Amino acid sequence: MNPRPFPQFVPLLVALLATACTAPAAETPEITVAQATLESGGGMVVSAYPHASRAGAEVLRAGGNAVDAAIATGFALAVTHPVAGNIGGGGFMVIRFPDGSSTVMDFREKAPLRAHPEMFLDEDGEYSFQIHHRSHLAVGVPGTVAGFAQAHEKYGSAAWAGLVEPAVALARDGFEVSERLAGSLAGRLEAFRGYPATFAQFFRDGEPYAPGDTLVQADLASTLARIRDQGRDGFYAGETARLLAEEMERGGGWITEEDLARYQAVEREPVRGTYRGYDIISMAPPSSGGTALVEMLNVLEGFDVAAMGANSPAHAHHLIEAMRRAFRDRATHLADPDFSDVPVARLTSKEYAAEIRATIQADAASVSDPDDVAGDPGWESSETTHYSVVDGDGMAVSVTYTLEGGYGSYITVPGAGFLLNNEMGDFNARPGLTTDRGLIGTEPNLARPEQRMLSSMTPTILARGGELVAVVGSPGGRTIINTVLQIVVNVVDFGMSPADAVATKRLHHQWLPDAARLEDGYMSEEDAAVLTAMGHPISWSGRQGIAHCIFTGEGGVLVGVPDPRDSDGTAAGY
């Protein structure tokens, strides 16, 4: 029985009720979507496509946290950014909580139970790039849906169905094709002809979509609806699992319904380091990204980088030499920690950095020798995607996920509408093969049942004095690590603004092949000649990385920075 109010409080209660009934509702903050640097006092999402950034921002505005928004953004990218956004691939998530604690979610793909180190050899016993990268054997057991489900179960706050529904609607009702997406799909016209389900999904009556056309993906919408309604089981069991396993059997692949049922994402400890008073929180193995990043920053910490000047010959030289050593260690030591003893503590220690720093000459290049290790690192595509999320409470999430190659294996699961990865290509091609062209095949990263393949993805968060500074990451294959490195250096050593830290030209060196690749405009011809005279072979590239980042500006304002290298990159905040 409800107690009655005391008589003396009745007039007050009536007044309060009247006020509540007549007071205007609090205004819902408006979401701003911009394909340029954006400031916001609330939450922020920066991703590779405007619909995905908006989906994440809508979740934040409705009261979801950064993990919730990251999940919604990731599912929306699976619809709108098919070159890399996915439910048929995998990746990594770095989370920093408002109290400064952090964790990482590993949802990297796994090798199927039948996998073995020589599975990429042809009938003559020779290594086959086609088998390694473009066959059904190139597909790893997908991890994205399991990773999102586990992150939501442990750290999400909003209802799961509401996080997947925006992606369902985008696939079911369609979305406007951008100029970049139209060009990307048109460029695959002939390649996709050999994959009927893929060709049917991404071309209309055999013709490419034009910018502004509406792309509808009905089969993908049905699959996403099962995920929405059944959670993890909507992908790893039932109809979707059956369709995937049947496609594997048709094409000679090895993934079975048992492989799907057995897949589990893993929560791990982040790789942590410091750089001139800044805290670095990054991804642990099987990603090599965090380990190599902290190792390189430790090496650079012993040099006066700021005095060298951004993108000067001296700066470039010291970057290259730090990169060379970290990538040699990557090839030698990094792999799935569930299968190998990875010496992360040693590689990320200040003491180890001092040892290798002492081998760097101030004005002369070192030489990369393939005899330093035995193996073959394989090939890592640049087609990945990264997105960053920060909510109004300061929770930050950095996500990098991928299908490996652009559009993965090119294989769409018939009736399910999603592309499958070709991540098995990140395992070493075969035991004992090392070449000066960059093939490296050390023992730790050979294909074995349920092993996760090595990755370069480097989702990273920077903090200082307990306060969030930046959420950083990029696609780009092995260039990912070096892209993130240079953004950190741009912020810490050169004091660049968020926009400049992301836009400034970048370079890459990965130990083998022994050459530096510079973005066009990285330095003048005269400076390039100085770098060459030091002994560095160089080449030029049009673009390195697409780093969609968020920074904390003055007064705690969030600054979303879509990388200007990406015409579709978008910040959304309120």
C-alpha positions in Angstrom: 0.0 0.0 0.0 1.4 3.4 -1.0 1.7 5.8 2.0 -0.3 9.0 1.7 1.6 12.3 1.9 1.2 14.3 5.1 -1.5 17.0 4.7 1.0 19.8 5.1 3.0 18.6 2.1 0.1 18.2 -0.3 0.2 21.8 -1.7 4.0 21.4 -2.2 3.5 18.1 -4.0 0.9 19.5 -6.3 3.1 22.4 -7.2 6.0 20.1 -7.9 3.9 17.9 -10.1 2.6 20.9 -12.0 6.1 22.2 -12.6 7.2 18.8 -13.8 4.3 18.7 -16.3 4.8 22.2 -17.7 8.6 22.4 -17.7 10.1 22.1 -21.2 12.1 18.9 -21.8 15.8 19.2 -21.8 17.0 19.8 -25.4 18.7 16.8 -27.0 22.2 17.9 -28.1 22.5 18.1 -31.9 25.1 15.8 -33.6 27.6 17.5 -35.9 29.1 15.5 -38.7 32.2 16.9 -40.4 34.7 15.6 -42.9 37.2 17.9 -41.2 38.6 18.7 -37.8 35.7 19.0 -35.3 35.5 20.2 -31.7 33.0 18.9 -29.2 32.2 19.2 -25.6 30.4 15.8 -25.4 31.3 12.6 -27.1 33.2 12.1 -30.3 33.6 9.4 -33.0 36.0 9.5 -35.9 35.9 6.8 -38.6 36.2 6.0 -42.3 32.6 6.7 -43.3 30.1 9.3 -42.2 27.2 6.9 -41.6 29.4 4.9 -39.2 30.6 7.9 -37.3 27.1 9.1 -36.9 25.9 5.7 -35.8 28.5 5.8 -33.0 27.7 9.3 -32.0 24.0 8.5 -31.8 24.8 5.8 -29.3 26.8 8.2 -27.2 24.1 10.9 -27.3 21.5 8.3 -26.2 23.7 7.5 -23.1 25.8 4.6 -24.3 29.5 4.6 -23.4 32.5 4.5 -25.7 32.6 0.7 -25.9 28.9 0.7 -27.0 29.6 3.4 -29.6 32.7 1.5 -30.9 30.6 -1.6 -31.4 27.9 0.4 -33.3 30.5 2.1 -35.4 32.2 -1.2 -36.2 29.0 -2.9 -37.4 28.1 0.2 -39.5 31.5 0.1 -41.2 30.9 -3.5 -42.1 28.1 -2.2 -44.3 29.4 1.1 -45.6 33.2 0.4 -45.8 33.4 -3.1 -47.3 37.1 -2.8 -48.3 38.0 -3.2 -44.6 35.0 -2.8 -42.3 33.8 -6.3 -41.5 32.1 -9.0 -39.6 34.1 -11.6 -41.5 37.5 -10.4 -40.2 39.1 -9.5 -36.9 41.1 -6.9 -35.0 41.9 -5.3 -31.7 40.3 -2.8 -29.3 42.2 -0.8 -26.7 40.1 0.7 -23.9 41.0 3.3 -21.3 38.5 3.9 -18.6 37.8 7.3 -16.9 39.8 6.3 -13.8 42.9 5.8 -16.0 42.9 1.9 -15.9 43.0 0.1 -19.3 42.6 -3.2 -21.0 42.7 -4.6 -24.5 40.4 -7.0 -26.4 42.0 -9.4 -28.9 39.6 -10.6 -31.6 42.2 -11.5 -34.2 41.3 -14.4 -36.5 42.5 -17.9 -35.8 43.8 -20.6 -38.0 41.3 -23.5 -38.4 41.9 -26.8 -36.7 43.4 -28.4 -39.9 46.0 -25.7 -40.3 49.7 -26.6 -40.5 53.0 -24.7 -41.4 53.2 -26.0 -45.0 49.6 -25.5 -46.0 50.5 -22.7 -48.5 52.6 -25.0 -50.7 51.3 -26.1 -54.1 51.2 -29.7 -55.4 54.9 -29.3 -56.4 55.9 -28.3 -52.9 56.4 -24.7 -53.9 55.1 -21.6 -52.1 51.9 -20.3 -53.7 50.9 -16.7 -53.3 47.4 -17.6 -54.6 46.8 -20.2 -52.0 48.3 -17.9 -49.2 46.2 -14.9 -50.1 43.3 -15.5 -52.5 42.0 -19.0 -51.9 39.5 -20.4 -49.4 42.6 -21.6 -47.5 43.5 -18.0 -46.9 40.5 -17.4 -44.7 41.0 -17.4 -41.0 38.2 -18.0 -38.4 36.6 -14.6 -38.1 36.8 -12.8 -34.7 35.0 -9.4 -35.0 31.5 -10.4 -33.8 33.0 -12.4 -30.9 35.2 -9.5 -29.9 32.4 -7.0 -30.0 30.1 -9.3 -28.0 32.7 -9.9 -25.3 33.6 -6.2 -25.1 29.9 -5.4 -24.7 29.3 -8.1 -22.1 32.2 -6.9 -19.9 32.1 -3.2 -20.5 29.1 -2.0 -22.5 26.1 -0.3 -20.9 23.5 0.0 -23.7 21.3 -2.8 -25.0 23.0 -4.9 -27.7 20.2 -4.9 -30.2 20.3 -1.1 -30.4 24.0 -1.2 -31.2 23.5 -3.5 -34.2 20.3 -2.1 -35.5 21.8 1.0 -37.3 23.9 -1.5 -39.4 20.9 -3.6 -40.1 19.0 -0.5 -41.3 22.0 0.6 -43.5 22.2 -2.8 -45.1 18.4 -3.3 -45.5 17.5 0.2 -46.7 20.7 1.1 -48.4 23.1 4.1 -48.1 24.4 6.6 -50.6 27.6 5.4 -52.3 30.4 7.9 -52.0 32.7 8.8 -54.8 35.6 7.0 -53.2 33.6 3.8 -52.6 32.2 3.9 -56.2 35.8 4.2 -57.6 37.0 1.4 -55.3 34.3 -1.0 -56.4 34.6 -0.1 -60.0 38.3 -0.9 -59.8 37.4 -4.5 -58.7 34.9 -5.1 -61.5 37.0 -7.7 -63.3 38.5 -9.2 -60.2 35.1 -9.8 -58.6 33.7 -11.6 -61.7 35.3 -14.8 -60.5 33.4 -14.5 -57.2 29.6 -14.7 -58.1 28.2 -13.8 -54.7 30.6 -10.8 -54.4 29.9 -9.6 -57.9 26.1 -9.8 -57.3 26.4 -7.9 -54.1 28.5 -5.0 -55.2 27.4 -4.5 -58.8 24.0 -3.8 -60.2 23.1 -5.8 -63.3 26.8 -6.2 -63.8 27.5 -2.4 -63.8 29.3 -0.4 -61.1 27.4 1.8 -58.8 27.9 5.5 -59.4 28.5 8.1 -56.7 25.1 9.0 -55.1 23.5 5.6 -56.0 22.0 3.6 -53.2 23.7 0.3 -52.3 21.3 -2.2 -50.7 22.7 -5.5 -49.2 19.7 -7.6 -48.2 21.6 -10.8 -47.4 24.0 -8.8 -45.1 21.0 -7.2 -43.5 19.6 -10.7 -42.6 22.9 -11.8 -41.1 23.2 -8.6 -39.1 19.6 -9.1 -37.9 20.5 -12.6 -36.6 23.5 -11.0 -34.8 21.2 -8.3 -33.4 18.7 -10.8 -32.1 20.9 -13.7 -31.1 24.2 -12.0 -30.2 27.3 -14.0 -30.7 25.3 -17.1 -31.6 23.8 -15.2 -34.5 27.2 -15.6 -36.2 29.0 -18.5 -34.7 26.1 -20.9 -34.7 22.9 -21.6 -36.6 22.2 -20.3 -40.0 25.2 -18.0 -40.5 27.7 -20.7 -39.3 26.1 -23.2 -41.6 26.3 -20.9 -44.7 29.9 -20.0 -44.0 30.9 -23.7 -43.5 29.1 -24.7 -46.7 31.0 -22.1 -48.7 34.3 -23.3 -47.2 33.5 -26.9 -48.2 32.5 -25.7 -51.8 35.8 -23.8 -52.2 38.2 -26.3 -50.5 38.6 -24.2 -47.4 39.1 -25.7 -43.9 36.9 -23.7 -41.6 34.1 -25.8 -40.2 31.1 -25.2 -37.8 33.3 -26.6 -35.1 36.0 -24.0 -35.8 33.4 -21.3 -35.5 31.9 -22.7 -32.3 35.3 -22.9 -30.7 36.4 -19.3 -31.5 36.9 -17.1 -28.5 38.1 -13.5 -28.2 40.7 -12.8 -25.5 41.1 -10.0 -23.0 44.8 -9.2 -22.5 47.0 -6.8 -20.7 47.9 -3.8 -22.8 51.5 -3.0 -23.8 52.4 0.0 -21.7 55.3 2.5 -21.9 56.3 6.1 -21.4 57.7 8.7 -23.6 59.0 12.0 -22.2 56.3 11.9 -19.4 53.5 10.6 -21.6 51.8 7.3 -21.0 51.6 5.0 -24.0 48.8 2.3 -23.9 48.8 0.0 -26.9 48.0 -3.4 -28.3 49.7 -6.6 -27.0 50.7 -9.6 -29.1 49.6 -11.2 -31.3 49.8 -7.6 -32.6 53.4 -6.5 -32.9 52.2 -2.9 -32.9 52.4 -1.9 -29.3 55.6 -3.7 -28.6 57.4 -2.2 -31.6 55.9 1.3 -30.9 57.2 1.4 -27.3 60.6 0.0 -28.4 61.0 2.7 -31.0 59.9 5.5 -28.6 62.3 4.3 -26.0 65.1 4.5 -28.5 64.2 8.0 -29.6 63.8 9.2 -26.0 67.6 9.2 -25.8 68.0 11.7 -28.7 67.1 15.4 -28.8 64.4 14.8 -31.5 62.9 18.3 -31.0 66.2 20.0 -31.9 66.4 18.0 -35.1 63.4 19.7 -36.6 60.3 17.9 -38.0 61.0 15.9 -41.2 64.6 17.0 -41.4 67.3 14.6 -42.6 68.5 14.1 -39.0 65.0 13.4 -37.8 64.3 11.0 -40.7 67.6 9.2 -40.1 66.9 8.5 -36.5 63.4 7.4 -37.2 64.6 5.0 -39.8 67.3 3.5 -37.5 64.8 3.0 -34.7 62.3 1.4 -37.1 65.0 -0.9 -38.6 65.8 -2.3 -35.2 62.2 -2.7 -34.0 61.1 -4.4 -37.2 64.1 -6.9 -36.9 62.9 -7.7 -33.4 59.3 -8.0 -34.7 60.4 -10.6 -37.3 62.5 -12.5 -34.7 60.2 -12.6 -31.6 56.6 -11.5 -32.2 53.7 -14.0 -32.5 50.6 -15.3 -30.7 51.6 -15.4 -27.0 49.3 -18.4 -26.5 51.8 -20.4 -28.7 55.1 -18.6 -28.2 57.1 -17.0 -25.3 57.1 -13.4 -26.5 59.7 -11.3 -24.6 57.5 -8.2 -24.5 59.0 -6.9 -21.2 62.5 -7.1 -22.5 61.7 -5.5 -25.9 59.9 -2.6 -24.2 62.4 -1.9 -21.5 64.4 1.3 -21.3 67.6 -0.9 -20.7 67.1 -2.7 -24.0 66.5 0.6 -25.8 69.8 1.9 -24.5 71.6 -1.1 -25.9 70.3 -0.8 -29.4 70.5 3.0 -29.3 74.2 2.7 -28.9 74.4 0.9 -32.3 73.0 3.9 -34.1 75.5 6.3 -35.7 74.5 10.0 -35.9 75.1 10.4 -39.6 75.4 7.0 -41.3 72.8 4.3 -42.1 73.0 0.8 -40.7 72.6 -2.2 -43.0 69.7 -4.7 -42.7 71.0 -8.3 -43.1 68.4 -11.1 -43.9 70.8 -13.5 -42.2 70.0 -12.0 -38.9 66.9 -14.2 -38.7 65.6 -17.2 -40.5 62.1 -17.1 -42.0 59.5 -15.3 -44.0 57.3 -12.5 -42.6 54.8 -12.8 -45.4 52.8 -10.0 -46.9 50.5 -7.5 -45.1 48.0 -5.5 -46.9 47.5 -1.8 -46.3 43.7 -2.2 -46.5 42.6 -2.0 -42.8 40.5 0.6 -41.0 40.9 2.4 -37.7 38.4 4.4 -35.7 38.5 6.3 -32.4 35.8 7.0 -29.8 35.7 9.1 -26.6 32.5 9.5 -24.5 31.4 12.3 -22.3 32.9 10.7 -19.2 36.3 10.3 -20.7 36.2 6.6 -21.6 38.4 6.2 -24.7 38.4 3.3 -27.2 40.8 2.8 -30.1 39.8 0.1 -32.6 41.7 -1.2 -35.6 40.1 -4.1 -37.5 40.5 -5.6 -41.0 39.8 -8.2 -43.6 43.6 -8.1 -44.4 43.6 -7.4 -48.2 41.2 -4.9 -49.7 37.8 -6.8 -49.7 39.7 -9.7 -48.0 39.7 -12.9 -49.9 37.0 -11.5 -52.4 34.8 -14.3 -51.1 31.3 -13.3 -50.0 29.3 -16.0 -48.2 26.3 -16.8 -50.4 23.1 -16.0 -48.7 24.9 -14.3 -45.8 26.2 -11.3 -47.6 29.5 -10.7 -45.9 33.1 -10.8 -47.1 35.6 -13.2 -45.7 39.1 -12.2 -44.7 42.4 -13.5 -46.1 44.2 -13.2 -42.9 46.0 -16.5 -43.2 48.4 -14.6 -45.4 49.8 -13.0 -42.3 51.3 -16.3 -41.2 54.7 -17.0 -42.6 54.6 -18.5 -46.0 56.7 -21.5 -45.2 59.3 -22.5 -42.7 62.9 -21.2 -43.1 62.5 -18.7 -45.9 64.1 -15.2 -45.6 64.8 -12.9 -48.4 66.2 -9.4 -48.8 62.9 -8.4 -50.4 61.1 -8.7 -47.0 59.9 -12.3 -46.7 60.5 -13.4 -43.2 59.3 -16.7 -41.8 60.4 -17.3 -38.3 59.2 -20.3 -36.3 56.8 -18.4 -33.9 54.5 -17.1 -36.7 53.9 -20.3 -38.7 50.4 -21.6 -39.2 49.2 -24.0 -36.5 45.7 -25.1 -35.4 43.9 -22.2 -33.6 46.9 -19.9 -33.6 46.4 -16.2 -34.2 48.5 -14.7 -37.0 50.9 -11.8 -36.3 49.6 -8.3 -37.0 50.9 -4.8 -37.2 47.7 -3.1 -36.0 48.5 -0.5 -33.4 45.4 1.0 -31.8 46.9 3.3 -29.1 45.9 5.7 -26.4 48.1 8.5 -25.0 47.6 10.0 -21.5 49.6 12.3 -19.3 49.2 13.1 -15.6 46.1 10.9 -15.4 44.4 12.8 -18.3 43.5 11.6 -21.7 45.6 13.1 -24.5 44.9 11.3 -27.7 43.3 8.2 -29.3 45.4 7.1 -32.3 45.6 4.4 -34.9 45.8 3.8 -38.6 45.5 1.2 -41.4 48.5 0.5 -43.6 49.9 -3.0 -43.1 53.3 -2.8 -41.6 53.3 1.0 -42.0 50.7 1.2 -39.3 53.3 1.1 -36.5 55.4 3.8 -38.0 52.4 6.0 -38.7 51.3 5.9 -35.1 54.9 6.5 -34.0 55.2 9.7 -36.0 51.9 11.1 -34.7 53.1 10.6 -31.2 56.5 12.2 -32.0 54.7 15.1 -33.7 52.6 15.8 -30.6 55.2 15.2 -28.0 58.5 16.4 -29.6 57.3 19.0 -32.0 54.2 20.3 -30.2 52.0 20.2 -33.3 48.3 20.9 -33.3 46.1 17.9 -33.6 45.4 18.6 -37.3 49.1 19.1 -38.1 50.1 16.0 -36.1 47.9 13.9 -38.3 48.4 15.7 -41.7 52.2 15.9 -41.6 53.9 13.7 -44.2 55.3 10.3 -43.0 58.0 7.8 -43.8 58.3 4.1 -43.4 61.1 1.5 -43.0 60.6 -2.1 -42.0 64.1 -3.6 -41.8 63.6 -5.6 -45.0 63.6 -4.5 -47.8 66.4 -2.2 -46.7 64.9 1.0 -48.0 62.9 4.0 -46.7 59.7 5.0 -48.3 58.7 8.7 -48.0 55.3 10.2 -48.6 55.4 12.7 -51.5 56.3 16.1 -50.0 57.9 14.6 -46.9 61.1 16.7 -47.5 62.7 18.8 -50.2 64.9 17.3 -52.9 68.0 18.8 -51.2 67.1 17.2 -47.9 66.4 13.9 -49.6 69.9 14.1 -51.1 71.4 14.5 -47.6 69.5 11.5 -46.4 70.7 9.4 -49.4 74.3 10.5 -48.7 73.9 9.0 -45.2 73.4 5.6 -46.9 69.6 5.4 -47.0 68.0 4.2 -50.2 64.7 6.0 -50.5 61.6 5.9 -52.7 58.5 8.0 -52.7 54.8 7.0 -52.1 51.5 8.8 -52.6 50.1 8.0 -49.2 50.9 6.4 -45.9 48.1 5.5 -43.5 44.7 7.0 -42.7 44.8 8.0 -39.0 41.4 8.9 -37.7 42.2 10.3 -34.3 40.7 12.1 -31.3 42.7 14.6 -29.1 41.9 16.4 -25.9 42.2 20.1 -26.4 42.2 23.0 -24.0 39.5 22.9 -21.3 38.9 19.2 -22.0 37.3 19.8 -25.4 37.5 16.8 -27.7 39.1 17.4 -31.1 38.2 14.9 -33.7 40.7 14.7 -36.7 39.8 12.7 -39.7 42.9 12.1 -41.7 42.9 14.4 -44.8 44.3 11.5 -46.8 40.8 9.9 -46.7 38.0 11.7 -48.5 35.3 9.8 -46.6 36.9 10.1 -43.1 34.4 11.8 -40.8 34.2 13.1 -37.2 30.8 13.1 -35.5 30.2 14.7 -32.1 27.8 16.7 -29.9 
